[in-house]
Amino acid sequence: MRPEWFIAGETGSEVFTGERCFITELLNSEKSPDVSLALARVAPGVTTQLHRLDGVAERYIVRKGRGTVEIDGRRQRLGPGDQVLIAAGAAQRIANDGPDDLEFYCLCTPRFTPACYVDLEDGGEG
């Protein structure tokens, strides 16, 4: 029997989401309710869906590529090594305006669940 503190490698494959980006879940388990970690990939020329996460703060850590992030209407250019702190409930989206894929880690506290995601474009509140 495995110890309760061990989480077996459950990394899923990359999936395309309605948010218009690719997501690979690296850590998202009921055993770790305080945090989740995913790798996001946005193709060149794509802007993700305007959305917010209710009750969940998020941090982006850019791995590669360049783009522009928008948080509550304020925009900031970003590139490798840059970090973005997104408060719970803040309207957010990111645009890849570079020639290569934009990849960044998404660290959520507490962990991301689909129930916290609010679409602010298609029939949402935006």
C-alpha positions in Angstrom: 0.0 0.0 0.0 1.3 3.5 -0.9 1.7 6.1 1.8 -1.0 8.8 1.9 1.6 11.5 1.0 2.6 9.8 -2.3 0.8 10.8 -5.5 1.5 8.4 -8.4 2.5 10.0 -11.7 -0.8 11.0 -13.2 0.3 13.6 -15.6 -2.2 13.7 -18.4 -1.6 14.3 -22.0 -1.9 17.7 -23.6 -5.6 18.7 -24.3 -7.0 21.6 -26.3 -9.5 23.5 -24.2 -12.4 25.9 -24.9 -10.2 28.6 -23.6 -8.3 28.3 -26.9 -5.1 26.9 -25.5 -3.5 23.5 -24.8 -3.2 22.4 -21.1 -1.1 19.6 -19.6 -2.1 18.9 -16.0 1.1 18.3 -14.0 -0.5 18.3 -10.5 -4.2 18.4 -9.8 -5.2 15.9 -7.1 -7.7 15.8 -4.2 -4.7 14.7 -2.2 -3.2 18.2 -2.8 -6.2 20.5 -2.4 -4.0 23.6 -1.7 -2.3 23.8 -5.1 -2.4 22.7 -8.7 0.1 23.0 -11.5 -0.4 22.9 -15.2 1.6 23.7 -18.4 -0.3 25.9 -20.8 0.6 26.4 -24.5 -0.8 29.1 -26.7 -0.2 29.0 -30.4 1.0 32.1 -32.3 -1.7 34.6 -33.1 -4.1 33.2 -30.5 -5.7 35.1 -27.6 -7.2 33.0 -24.8 -10.7 33.4 -23.6 -11.4 36.2 -21.2 -12.3 34.5 -17.9 -11.9 34.6 -14.2 -11.3 31.9 -11.5 -13.6 32.3 -8.6 -11.9 31.7 -5.2 -8.6 30.6 -6.9 -5.5 32.8 -7.3 -3.2 32.0 -10.2 0.4 32.6 -11.1 1.9 32.4 -14.5 5.6 31.6 -15.0 6.6 32.0 -18.6 8.8 29.2 -19.9 9.2 30.2 -23.5 7.7 32.5 -26.1 6.4 36.1 -25.9 3.0 37.7 -25.5 0.8 40.1 -23.7 -1.2 39.3 -20.6 -4.3 41.3 -19.6 -5.5 41.4 -16.0 -8.6 43.4 -15.2 -8.1 45.5 -18.3 -4.4 46.3 -17.8 -1.9 44.8 -20.3 1.7 43.8 -19.9 4.2 42.4 -22.3 6.0 39.3 -21.1 8.6 36.7 -22.1 10.7 33.9 -20.6 11.2 34.1 -16.9 8.5 36.7 -16.3 5.9 36.0 -13.7 2.3 37.2 -13.3 0.3 37.2 -10.1 -3.5 37.0 -10.7 -5.8 37.6 -7.8 -8.8 35.3 -7.4 -11.7 36.7 -9.4 -9.6 38.9 -11.7 -10.6 39.0 -15.4 -7.7 37.5 -17.3 -6.5 36.5 -20.8 -3.2 36.1 -22.6 -2.3 36.7 -26.2 0.6 35.1 -28.1 1.7 37.9 -30.5 5.1 36.2 -31.2 6.2 33.8 -33.9 6.6 30.8 -31.6 4.4 28.9 -29.1 3.9 30.7 -25.8 4.4 28.3 -22.9 3.9 29.0 -19.2 3.2 27.2 -16.0 -0.1 27.9 -14.2 0.1 27.6 -10.4 -3.3 27.8 -8.7 -4.1 28.1 -5.0 -6.2 26.4 -4.0 -6.2 23.8 -6.8 -8.0 24.5 -10.0 -11.3 22.8 -10.6 -13.7 23.4 -13.5 -16.3 24.8 -11.1 -14.1 27.9 -10.4 -13.8 28.8 -14.1 -16.1 31.6 -15.3 -16.3 32.4 -19.0 -16.5 36.2 -19.4 -17.0 36.1 -23.2 -19.6 33.6 -24.5 -22.7 34.2 -22.5 -20.6 35.1 -19.4 -20.6 38.3 -17.4 -18.1 40.2 -19.6 
